[in-house]
Amino acid sequence: MQRRYKVSEEIEKMSSGERALQIKILDLETELRKKNEEQNQLVCKMNSKAQHQEVCLKEIQHSLEKSENQNESIKNYLQFLKTSYVTMFG
């Protein structure tokens, strides 16, 4: 009788330990899932910011090109005026 009780007690301890491990595994899987979701959200934010920066950079490049073109036009106009002045008043 006492042996059966001890065997039963040991089986109960093992079952209890196994349940505890299963709970721990489920907790870890849940935590892993949450961390993966957080990582995916961060990657999305990072990609979004990178795209935004790329758009801003293209806008800046376009603005710079426009300014350079305007500067070139002004230089050409000034050269024209200088040449015209020398021709007329020379």
DSSP file (Angstrom, degrees, kcal/mol; ACC not computed):
  #  RESIDUE AA STRUCTURE BP1 BP2  ACC     N-H-->O    O-->H-N    N-H-->O    O-->H-N    TCO  KAPPA ALPHA  PHI   PSI    X-CA   Y-CA   Z-CA
    1    1 A M     >        0   0    0      0, 0.0     4,-2.2     0, 0.0     5,-0.1   0.000 360.0 360.0 360.0 -45.2    0.0    0.0    0.0
    2    2 A Q  H  >  +     0   0    0      1,-0.2     4,-2.3     2,-0.2     5,-0.1   0.865 360.0  53.2 -66.9 -35.4    2.7    2.4    1.0
    3    3 A R  H  > S+     0   0    0      2,-0.2     4,-2.9     1,-0.2     5,-0.2   0.918 108.4  49.7 -64.8 -43.1    4.7    1.6   -2.2
    4    4 A R  H  > S+     0   0    0      1,-0.2     4,-3.1     2,-0.2     5,-0.2   0.913 110.3  51.0 -60.9 -41.6    1.6    2.4   -4.4
    5    5 A Y  H  X S+     0   0    0     -4,-2.2     4,-2.5     2,-0.2    -1,-0.2   0.917 111.7  47.0 -61.6 -43.3    1.2    5.7   -2.5
    6    6 A K  H  X S+     0   0    0     -4,-2.3     4,-2.6     2,-0.2    -2,-0.2   0.917 113.9  47.4 -65.6 -43.8    4.8    6.6   -3.1
    7    7 A V  H  X S+     0   0    0     -4,-2.9     4,-2.7     2,-0.2    -2,-0.2   0.931 113.8  48.0 -62.5 -45.2    4.6    5.6   -6.8
    8    8 A S  H  X S+     0   0    0     -4,-3.1     4,-2.3    -5,-0.2    -2,-0.2   0.899 111.7  50.5 -61.2 -41.3    1.4    7.6   -7.1
    9    9 A E  H  X S+     0   0    0     -4,-2.5     4,-2.3    -5,-0.2    -2,-0.2   0.905 111.0  48.1 -63.8 -42.4    3.0   10.5   -5.3
   10   10 A E  H  X S+     0   0    0     -4,-2.6     4,-2.6     2,-0.2    -2,-0.2   0.903 110.9  51.0 -65.9 -41.5    6.0   10.4   -7.7
   11   11 A I  H  X S+     0   0    0     -4,-2.7     4,-2.8     1,-0.2    -2,-0.2   0.914 110.2  50.1 -61.6 -41.6    3.7   10.3  -10.7
   12   12 A E  H  X S+     0   0    0     -4,-2.3     4,-2.7     2,-0.2    -2,-0.2   0.905 110.0  50.0 -62.9 -42.2    1.8   13.3   -9.4
   13   13 A K  H  X S+     0   0    0     -4,-2.3     4,-2.6     2,-0.2    -2,-0.2   0.922 112.5  47.3 -61.6 -44.2    5.1   15.2   -8.9
   14   14 A M  H  X S+     0   0    0     -4,-2.6     4,-2.8     2,-0.2    -2,-0.2   0.917 113.1  48.4 -63.8 -43.6    6.2   14.4  -12.4
   15   15 A S  H  X S+     0   0    0     -4,-2.8     4,-2.7     2,-0.2    -2,-0.2   0.912 112.0  49.4 -63.0 -42.1    2.8   15.4  -13.8
   16   16 A S  H  X S+     0   0    0     -4,-2.7     4,-2.3     2,-0.2    -2,-0.2   0.916 112.5  47.5 -62.8 -43.7    2.9   18.6  -11.8
   17   17 A G  H  X S+     0   0    0     -4,-2.6     4,-2.3     2,-0.2    -2,-0.2   0.898 111.6  50.8 -63.6 -41.0    6.4   19.3  -13.1
   18   18 A E  H  X S+     0   0    0     -4,-2.8     4,-2.5     2,-0.2    -2,-0.2   0.909 110.1  49.4 -64.2 -42.5    5.4   18.5  -16.7
   19   19 A R  H  X S+     0   0    0     -4,-2.7     4,-2.5     1,-0.2    -1,-0.2   0.907 109.9  51.7 -62.6 -41.0    2.4   20.9  -16.4
   20   20 A A  H  X S+     0   0    0     -4,-2.3     4,-2.3     1,-0.2    -2,-0.2   0.909 110.8  47.9 -62.3 -41.6    4.7   23.6  -15.0
   21   21 A L  H  X S+     0   0    0     -4,-2.3     4,-2.8     2,-0.2    -2,-0.2   0.900 110.6  51.2 -65.8 -40.6    7.0   23.1  -18.0
   22   22 A Q  H  X S+     0   0    0     -4,-2.5     4,-2.5     2,-0.2    -2,-0.2   0.909 110.8  48.6 -63.1 -40.9    4.1   23.2  -20.4
   23   23 A I  H  X S+     0   0    0     -4,-2.5     4,-2.6     2,-0.2    -2,-0.2   0.923 111.7  49.7 -63.0 -43.4    2.9   26.5  -18.9
   24   24 A K  H  X S+     0   0    0     -4,-2.3     4,-2.6     2,-0.2    -2,-0.2   0.907 110.2  50.6 -62.2 -42.1    6.4   27.9  -19.1
   25   25 A I  H  X S+     0   0    0     -4,-2.8     4,-2.7     2,-0.2    -2,-0.2   0.927 110.8  48.6 -61.4 -45.5    6.7   26.8  -22.7
   26   26 A L  H  X S+     0   0    0     -4,-2.5     4,-2.4     2,-0.2    -2,-0.2   0.907 111.4  50.2 -61.7 -41.9    3.3   28.5  -23.5
   27   27 A D  H  X S+     0   0    0     -4,-2.6     4,-2.5     1,-0.2    -2,-0.2   0.922 112.2  47.1 -61.6 -44.1    4.5   31.7  -21.7
   28   28 A L  H  X S+     0   0    0     -4,-2.6     4,-2.7     2,-0.2    -2,-0.2   0.892 111.3  50.9 -66.0 -39.6    7.7   31.7  -23.7
   29   29 A E  H  X S+     0   0    0     -4,-2.7     4,-2.4     2,-0.2    -1,-0.2   0.907 111.3  48.8 -63.5 -41.0    5.9   31.1  -27.0
   30   30 A T  H  X S+     0   0    0     -4,-2.4     4,-2.4     2,-0.2    -2,-0.2   0.925 112.3  47.9 -63.2 -44.8    3.6   34.0  -26.1
   31   31 A E  H  X S+     0   0    0     -4,-2.5     4,-2.6     1,-0.2    -2,-0.2   0.906 111.5  50.7 -62.8 -41.7    6.5   36.3  -25.3
   32   32 A L  H  X S+     0   0    0     -4,-2.7     4,-2.5     2,-0.2    -2,-0.2   0.910 109.4  50.7 -62.2 -43.1    8.3   35.3  -28.5
   33   33 A R  H  X S+     0   0    0     -4,-2.4     4,-2.3     2,-0.2    -2,-0.2   0.918 111.3  48.3 -60.8 -44.1    5.2   36.1  -30.5
   34   34 A K  H  X S+     0   0    0     -4,-2.4     4,-2.6     2,-0.2    -2,-0.2   0.918 111.7  49.2 -62.5 -43.8    4.9   39.5  -28.9
   35   35 A K  H  X S+     0   0    0     -4,-2.6     4,-2.6     1,-0.2    -1,-0.2   0.888 110.4  51.1 -63.9 -39.2    8.6   40.2  -29.5
   36   36 A N  H  X S+     0   0    0     -4,-2.5     4,-2.6     2,-0.2    -1,-0.2   0.903 110.4  49.1 -64.4 -40.7    8.2   39.1  -33.2
   37   37 A E  H  X S+     0   0    0     -4,-2.3     4,-2.4     2,-0.2    -2,-0.2   0.923 111.6  49.0 -63.7 -44.0    5.2   41.5  -33.5
   38   38 A E  H  X S+     0   0    0     -4,-2.6     4,-2.5     1,-0.2    -2,-0.2   0.914 111.2  50.0 -60.5 -42.8    7.2   44.3  -31.9
   39   39 A Q  H  X S+     0   0    0     -4,-2.6     4,-2.6     1,-0.2    -2,-0.2   0.925 110.2  49.8 -62.8 -44.2   10.1   43.6  -34.3
   40   40 A N  H  X S+     0   0    0     -4,-2.6     4,-2.3     1,-0.2    -1,-0.2   0.899 110.9  49.9 -61.8 -40.4    7.8   43.6  -37.3
   41   41 A Q  H  X S+     0   0    0     -4,-2.4     4,-2.6     2,-0.2    -1,-0.2   0.909 111.2  48.8 -64.5 -41.5    6.3   47.0  -36.2
   42   42 A L  H  X S+     0   0    0     -4,-2.5     4,-2.9     2,-0.2    -2,-0.2   0.900 110.5  50.6 -65.0 -40.1    9.8   48.4  -35.8
   43   43 A V  H  X S+     0   0    0     -4,-2.6     4,-2.7     2,-0.2    -2,-0.2   0.914 110.9  49.3 -63.4 -42.1   10.8   47.2  -39.2
   44   44 A C  H  X S+     0   0    0     -4,-2.3     4,-2.6     2,-0.2    -2,-0.2   0.926 112.7  47.2 -62.2 -44.6    7.7   48.8  -40.7
   45   45 A K  H  X S+     0   0    0     -4,-2.6     4,-2.8     2,-0.2     5,-0.2   0.924 112.7  49.5 -61.9 -43.9    8.4   52.1  -38.9
   46   46 A M  H  X S+     0   0    0     -4,-2.9     4,-2.5     1,-0.2    -2,-0.2   0.919 112.4  47.2 -62.2 -44.0   12.0   52.0  -40.0
   47   47 A N  H  X S+     0   0    0     -4,-2.7     4,-2.5     2,-0.2    -1,-0.2   0.902 112.2  50.7 -63.8 -40.6   11.0   51.3  -43.7
   48   48 A S  H  X S+     0   0    0     -4,-2.6     4,-2.4     2,-0.2    -2,-0.2   0.924 111.9  46.5 -62.8 -45.1    8.4   54.0  -43.5
   49   49 A K  H  X S+     0   0    0     -4,-2.8     4,-2.7     2,-0.2    -2,-0.2   0.893 111.4  52.2 -64.8 -39.1   11.0   56.5  -42.2
   50   50 A A  H  X S+     0   0    0     -4,-2.5     4,-2.2     2,-0.2    -2,-0.2   0.913 110.6  47.6 -63.6 -41.9   13.5   55.4  -44.8
   51   51 A Q  H  X S+     0   0    0     -4,-2.5     4,-2.4     2,-0.2    -2,-0.2   0.908 111.6  50.7 -64.7 -41.1   11.0   56.0  -47.5
   52   52 A H  H  X S+     0   0    0     -4,-2.4     4,-2.6     1,-0.2    -2,-0.2   0.923 110.7  48.8 -62.2 -44.2   10.1   59.4  -46.1
   53   53 A Q  H  X S+     0   0    0     -4,-2.7     4,-2.6     1,-0.2    -1,-0.2   0.879 109.8  52.3 -63.3 -37.5   13.8   60.4  -46.0
   54   54 A E  H  X S+     0   0    0     -4,-2.2     4,-2.3     2,-0.2    -1,-0.2   0.914 110.2  47.7 -65.1 -42.4   14.2   59.2  -49.5
   55   55 A V  H  X S+     0   0    0     -4,-2.4     4,-2.3     2,-0.2    -2,-0.2   0.926 112.7  49.1 -63.2 -44.7   11.3   61.4  -50.7
   56   56 A C  H  X S+     0   0    0     -4,-2.6     4,-2.5     1,-0.2    -2,-0.2   0.910 110.2  51.2 -61.0 -42.6   12.7   64.4  -48.7
   57   57 A L  H  X S+     0   0    0     -4,-2.6     4,-2.7     1,-0.2    -1,-0.2   0.911 109.8  49.2 -61.9 -42.8   16.1   63.8  -50.3
   58   58 A K  H  X S+     0   0    0     -4,-2.3     4,-2.6     2,-0.2    -1,-0.2   0.895 110.8  50.9 -64.2 -39.2   14.6   63.8  -53.8
   59   59 A E  H  X S+     0   0    0     -4,-2.3     4,-2.5     2,-0.2    -2,-0.2   0.914 111.6  47.5 -63.6 -41.8   12.7   67.0  -53.1
   60   60 A I  H  X S+     0   0    0     -4,-2.5     4,-2.7     2,-0.2    -2,-0.2   0.914 112.0  49.9 -64.7 -43.1   15.9   68.6  -51.8
   61   61 A Q  H  X S+     0   0    0     -4,-2.7     4,-2.6     2,-0.2    -2,-0.2   0.916 111.4  48.9 -61.7 -43.0   17.7   67.4  -54.9
   62   62 A H  H  X S+     0   0    0     -4,-2.6     4,-2.4     2,-0.2    -2,-0.2   0.922 112.0  48.7 -61.8 -44.4   15.0   68.8  -57.2
   63   63 A S  H  X S+     0   0    0     -4,-2.5     4,-2.4     2,-0.2    -2,-0.2   0.900 111.3  50.1 -62.6 -41.6   15.0   72.1  -55.4
   64   64 A L  H  X S+     0   0    0     -4,-2.7     4,-2.8     2,-0.2    -2,-0.2   0.920 110.5  49.3 -63.8 -44.2   18.8   72.3  -55.7
   65   65 A E  H  X S+     0   0    0     -4,-2.6     4,-2.4     1,-0.2    -2,-0.2   0.911 110.9  50.6 -60.6 -42.4   18.7   71.5  -59.4
   66   66 A K  H  X S+     0   0    0     -4,-2.4     4,-2.3     2,-0.2    -2,-0.2   0.919 111.6  47.6 -62.0 -44.0   16.0   74.2  -59.8
   67   67 A S  H  X S+     0   0    0     -4,-2.4     4,-2.8     2,-0.2    -2,-0.2   0.906 111.2  50.9 -63.9 -42.0   18.2   76.7  -57.9
   68   68 A E  H  X S+     0   0    0     -4,-2.8     4,-2.4     2,-0.2    -2,-0.2   0.900 110.4  49.6 -63.0 -40.0   21.3   75.8  -60.0
   69   69 A N  H  X S+     0   0    0     -4,-2.4     4,-2.3     2,-0.2    -2,-0.2   0.907 111.4  48.8 -64.6 -41.8   19.3   76.3  -63.2
   70   70 A Q  H  X S+     0   0    0     -4,-2.3     4,-2.5     2,-0.2    -2,-0.2   0.918 111.1  50.3 -64.2 -42.6   18.0   79.7  -62.0
   71   71 A N  H  X S+     0   0    0     -4,-2.8     4,-2.6     1,-0.2    -2,-0.2   0.906 110.3  49.9 -60.8 -42.0   21.6   80.7  -61.1
   72   72 A E  H  X S+     0   0    0     -4,-2.4     4,-2.5     2,-0.2    -1,-0.2   0.900 110.1  50.6 -64.2 -40.4   22.8   79.6  -64.5
   73   73 A S  H  X S+     0   0    0     -4,-2.3     4,-2.5     2,-0.2    -2,-0.2   0.916 110.8  48.8 -62.9 -43.1   20.1   81.6  -66.2
   74   74 A I  H  X S+     0   0    0     -4,-2.5     4,-2.7     2,-0.2    -2,-0.2   0.914 111.2  50.0 -63.7 -43.0   21.0   84.7  -64.1
   75   75 A K  H  X S+     0   0    0     -4,-2.6     4,-2.4     2,-0.2    -2,-0.2   0.921 111.7  48.4 -60.6 -43.7   24.7   84.3  -65.0
   76   76 A N  H  X S+     0   0    0     -4,-2.5     4,-2.3     2,-0.2    -2,-0.2   0.907 111.9  49.1 -63.5 -41.4   23.8   84.0  -68.7
   77   77 A Y  H  X S+     0   0    0     -4,-2.5     4,-2.6     2,-0.2    -2,-0.2   0.915 110.9  50.0 -64.8 -42.7   21.6   87.0  -68.5
   78   78 A L  H  X S+     0   0    0     -4,-2.7     4,-2.6     2,-0.2    -2,-0.2   0.902 110.3  50.5 -62.2 -40.5   24.3   89.0  -66.8
   79   79 A Q  H  X S+     0   0    0     -4,-2.4     4,-2.6     2,-0.2    -1,-0.2   0.908 110.0  50.7 -63.3 -40.8   26.8   88.0  -69.4
   80   80 A F  H  X S+     0   0    0     -4,-2.3     4,-2.8     2,-0.2    -2,-0.2   0.930 110.8  48.6 -60.8 -46.1   24.4   89.1  -72.1
   81   81 A L  H  X S+     0   0    0     -4,-2.6     4,-2.6     2,-0.2    -2,-0.2   0.916 111.8  49.3 -62.0 -42.8   24.0   92.5  -70.4
   82   82 A K  H  X S+     0   0    0     -4,-2.6     4,-2.6     2,-0.2     5,-0.2   0.934 112.9  46.9 -60.5 -46.6   27.7   92.9  -70.1
   83   83 A T  H  X S+     0   0    0     -4,-2.6     4,-2.4     1,-0.2    -2,-0.2   0.922 113.1  49.0 -62.9 -43.4   28.2   92.0  -73.8
   84   84 A S  H  X S+     0   0    0     -4,-2.8     4,-2.5     2,-0.2     5,-0.2   0.898 111.0  50.3 -63.3 -41.0   25.4   94.3  -74.8
   85   85 A Y  H  X>S+     0   0    0     -4,-2.6     4,-3.3     2,-0.2     5,-0.5   0.932 111.8  47.3 -62.5 -47.2   26.8   97.2  -72.7
   86   86 A V  H  X5S+     0   0    0     -4,-2.6     4,-1.7     1,-0.2    -2,-0.2   0.907 113.4  49.3 -63.3 -40.4   30.3   96.8  -74.2
   87   87 A T  H  <5S+     0   0    0     -4,-2.4    -2,-0.2    -5,-0.2    -1,-0.2   0.918 119.3  36.7 -64.4 -43.5   28.9   96.6  -77.7
   88   88 A M  H  <5S+     0   0    0     -4,-2.5    -2,-0.2    -5,-0.2    -1,-0.2   0.899 136.3  17.6 -78.8 -41.3   26.8   99.7  -77.3
   89   89 A F  H  <5       0   0    0     -4,-3.3    -3,-0.2    -5,-0.2    -2,-0.2   0.485 360.0 360.0-111.8  -4.4   29.0  101.9  -75.2
   90   90 A G     <<       0   0    0     -4,-1.7    -1,-0.1    -5,-0.5    -4,-0.1  -0.039 360.0 360.0 -14.7 360.0   32.2  100.2  -75.7
